[in-house]
Amino acid sequence: MRPEQHEEYARHPAGGSDDLSPAESEAAPTRSLLSDFEALIDDARTWYDAEIGYQKSRVGFVVSRVKVLAGLWLGALLFAVMALFALVVGLLLALTPLITAWGATAVVVGVLLLGAFIMVRKASGVWSTAQSALDETGSKSDG
């Protein structure tokens, strides 16, 4: 809204309305730059307080969701570990009649160690790739 269209501006003698009587001009509110600046500061404080409240509520919501998410992930991890134990016990029980208890234990442990070795080798490769990407001397040319 333009200042000329504002109700207080239109009634103010400096606002361009020359047909005010002296009694009306004394009763008309006067605006000053200082009062406008104070109103601007009040509006800014109100906006700031509202924005801070809004962001705090957003953070609170996200924190509560992260807590729930962490609990669900831990529960899923617990179930996955229990399933792995059940698989190991089941394999031991299933292989025992075929290759004796010691043989079944050796096969199951050997397969698990082989899986762990493969994962460690892959992790080592990923680590080397990440380390070489961060190595500044490897990315510079000799010339």
Secondary structure by P-SEA (a helix, b strand, c coil): cccccccccccccccccccccaaaaaacccccaaaaaaaaaaaaaaaaaaaaaaaaaaaaaaaaaaaaaaaaaaaaaaaaaaaaaaaaaaaaaaacccccaaaaaaaaaaaaaaaaaaaaaaaaaaaaaaaaaaccccccccc
